Amino acid sequence: MLLKAGTSRVFSQQLFTDQIDLAATEVDRIYVKGLQYLTASQTESGNWGDRPYGMEPGVVGLALVSILAHGDDPNHGPYALTIERGIDFILGEQNSETGYIGRTMYNHGFATLALGEAYGAVIDDRIGPALESAIELILTSQANNPKNAWRYSPESTDADTTVSGAQMVALFAARNAGLSVPQEAIEKGVAYFQSCQSTDGGFGYTSSSGPNGPRTAIGCLVLALAKKKETAQFQSAFNFLKKASKSSSYYHYFLYYGSQAFFHASPEEWNAWNRENIQELKQSQNPDGSWDGQFGSAFSTATSLLSLALNYRFLPIYER
């Protein structure tokens, strides 16, 4: 069995904002407004109605993580029903025989991440076995992949850094939650990322060619979570990331991964990133609390909130 004894969490909403231009109460105002949008727009089925992405378990997973990251009691707090519905939806999308969640490994990775962050915090006996089954699928998929990584389906024999990033973050979250994740799986995943790093430090899609900001942010985060921040690979990647433009077509992916990469790089780098990000998100937030983006309001809102969630540092994966 992969599961170990879970530990209960103490819920708080302390802000760790340092030397920013907005008061902590203003950061929380922005965040709560986004949470209120997610709560108000969630369907009774537990997903979000902005087709097609809001109806996918991966987006539901990211939305749940953004809610859990605020630190409210997930069982009795103001977002308890939203969390309950989201968990019900994800579990309903999981194949009971294989553990596969949704129709792509993107969905599976982000939904598994949500289960990992919910385990030990949300009172639901179904989460542990579902998380274990989901992680076993990730590990089996990697073991059967010639590149020791992942792509669109569990049976894929090729790989890319974006899908692989979602699986790696899920593995780290599961390890933080108390599951026994083999170190060999982590090292093989890191080795795949290193094979996709270009000479200028950036990360490509399926190889080292064509690096860009969002994929480099993913690579930086994977190296940081694997405790390789002191390596030349991380430093080179972060130098590339600092020069990368946010004006990518994958802007909200950049926000989600980039915020974590800057957070892990150093307090000074994070403070500068955080200050700018808060100002940008304050200006671009819609009156109803949402943010617009190419993958729909649920995804854009969840990832925008997650880029702010380092100001709370409640979730284990959001710790240095």
N, C-alpha and C positions, 0 to 999 in steps of 0.2 A: 504494500500500500504506500502511496505517496504522502498521504496526509499525516501531519503531526498534530499534536494538541494545539489548538488555537488559543490566543490570549485576547481578553476583552480590551477594548480601547476606551480611553477617556476622551470625551468629546469637548471641544473648545472651539472658540472662534478668534483666537489671538492673531493679530496681524503682525507680521515681521517686516513691514515696509521700512526701508532705511533711506534717509536722505532723498526723499522724493518730493515733488512739487505739490502733490495732492495729499490732504490729510487722510489718515487711515479710514475715517468715517466716509470719505468720498469714494475711496476704493471699494468699500463695502456697499455703498449705494449703487455703484455700477454693477457689482457682482449680484446683489440681491435682485436688482431689476432684471438681469438676465435669467436668474433662477425663476423668477415669477413668470417670465415668458415661457420657459420650458414647462412649468407646471400648468399654466393656463392652456397651452397648445397641445399637450399630450392627449392622445386618444384614450378611450377606455380600454383599448386592447394593449396599451402600454408603449406604443411607438408614436411617431409623429407623422402628420398627414402630408408633409411636403414631399411629393413623389419625385423620383423613386427612392431617394436616399434616406429620407426620414423614416421610412418604413422598414429599413434594414436593421438587423440586430447589432451591427457594428456601430452605427450612429446612435442607437439606443444605449449601447455600452458607453460611448464617450459622454453622452448626456448624463448618464448615471454617475460616472466618475466625476464630472464637473459638479454635480450636486453633493456627492460624498466629500469632495475636497473642501467644501465650505465649513465642515465640522459640526453641523447640526446633528442631533440624535436621529439616526436613520429609522428608528423604530417608532418613535413617538413625537418627533419634531415636525416642523411645518411642511417638510417635503416627504414625509413617511409614505403617503399614498402614492406619490409619483415614483418613489423608489420601488415600492411593492409591485406596482404595475409593470415597471420596466424589467424587474427581475422575472416576473411571471412571463413576460414576452420572450425574454432571452431563453429561459428554460423551455418554453414551448417550441422554440425554434431549434432546439438541440436534438440531434438524432440519438435516440436512446441506445442504439447498438454501437455506433461509431464514436459518439461524442462530438461530432461535427456540428457547428452552429452556423446556420445560414447557408448561403450558396457560393461564397468565395472565402478564401483564407483571409482577406481583408476583414470581412465580417467576423470570422472566427477569432482572429487575434484581438480585435478591440472588444468583442463581447467577453472573451476570456479575461482580458484585463479588468473589466468591470466585475466579473465574478471574483477575481483575486482581491480586488479592493473591498468588495462587499463581505467577503468571508471573514468571520471574526467580528464584524461590526453589525451586520444585519442578522436578525434572529430568523433564520430560515434553514431548517435541516437539509433542504434540498441543495443548497449552494455547494457544500463541501464535495459530495459525490460528483456533482456536475462539473465543478472546477477540476477535480482529479481526472475525469474522463476527457475534458477538453485539453488538458495539458498532455495527457498520454497521446492524444491524436497529434499534437504539435511535435512531440518527440518522435513518434513513429514516422510521421511525414518527413522529418529531417533525416532520420536514419535511412530512409529509402530513397533519398534524393542524392544523386551523384555529386552535387555541389555542397551538400550538408547545409542547405538553406531551404527556402520556400518560394513558391509562386502562387498562382491563382487557385489551384485545387490541391487537396492532400496528396494526390497521385502525381503531381507535376514532377518532371525530371529536369526542369531548368529552374532558374531562380532570379529574383530581382531584389534590390535593396529596400524598396518601399514595403512590399509584402513581408519581407524578412524582418524589417524593423518592427512591424506590428507583433510578430510572433516573439521576437526577442524581448520586447517590453512586457508582454504577457508572461514570459518565463520568469523575468525578474520580479514581477508583481506576485506571482505564485510562490516564488522562493521567499519573498518577504512575508507572505501570508502563512508560511510554515510548511509548504510542500517541499519534498526532497527533489530538487531539480539537479540532474547530474552536471557536474562542472564540465565534463567532456562536451556536453551539448552546448554549453555556453561558449567554450573555447572554439568549437567548430563553427558556430555562428559568427563569432568575432573574426575568425580567419577568413570566412567568406567576405565579410565587409572589407577587410584589409585587402583582399584581392580586387576589390572594386574601387580602391582609392587611387586617384591619379597622382602624377608627380607634383602637381601644384597643391595637393592636399584635399581637393574636393572628391566627392563620391559620385560615381556614375550610376546608371540604372541597372544594367545587367553585366557591366564590365567597368573598367576605369575610364572609359571614354564618355564625353558629354556630361561632366559634373555640373551640378547646380546647387543653389542654396538649400531648398527643401531636403534633397537627398543627403547633402552634407550635414545638415542639422540632425538627421536621423543617425548618420554614422557617428557624429560627435556624441550623441546621447548613448548609443550602444557602447562605445568605448568607455564613456564615463561610468555607466552602470556596471560595466565589467571591471571597474577599478583600474583602468588604464589611462587615467588622466595625465600621468606623468610621462607618458610615452611620446616619442617624436611624432607618431601617427596622429595622436590627439591634437597636439600643438599645431601641426601643419593643417589639420582639418579645421581647427578653430580659427586660424589665421585666414583661411579661405572664407569661412562663414562670416567673419566680421566685414569682409569686403563685398559679400553677396547682396544682391538687391532683393528687397521684399516684394517687388512688383512682379512676382511670378504668378502664373495662372494657378499655382497651388499655394496661394497666399496663406490660407488658414492652416494647411499642413505645416507651412513654415512657422507660423505662430506657435502651434502646438509643440513641435519638436525644438524649434529655435529657442524658445523661452527656457526650456529645460537645459539645453546645451550651454546657454549663457550663464544660467544659474550654477551649473557645475564647474564652469571655467574659473570663476573667481568672484568674490563679493563685489569688487569694483566693476567688473564687466557686467555683472547682473544688475547692479544699481543703475547703470547708464541705460541698459536695455529696458529695464522695468519702467524707468521714468518716461522714456519715449513711448513705450507700448501703452501705458496707462493713458497718456494724453491722446494717442491715436484712437484707442478704443472708446474713450469718452466722446470724442467727436463723431465717430462713425456709428455709435449705437443708435438704433431706431427708437422712437418714442415708446414702442411697446416692449422694449428691453432686448430685442433681437439684434442680430447682425446679418447683413446680406452676404451672399457668396455663391460661387458656382455650383456648390453641391447642396444648396438649400439652407434654409434658416436654422433648422435644428443642428446640422453639422457645424455651420459657421458660428452659431451661438455657443455650442458646447466647446469648440476648440478655442474660441476667444476667451471664454471663461477659464479654460484650463491654462491658457497662457498667463492669466492673472493669478492662478491658484497658488503659485509659489509664494505669494504674499501671506498665505495661511500656513503652508508647510504642514498640513495635517496628515496627509496620506504618507505611508512609509516610503513610497517611490519618489516622493517630493522632498526627500531629505538628502543633504550632502553626505 
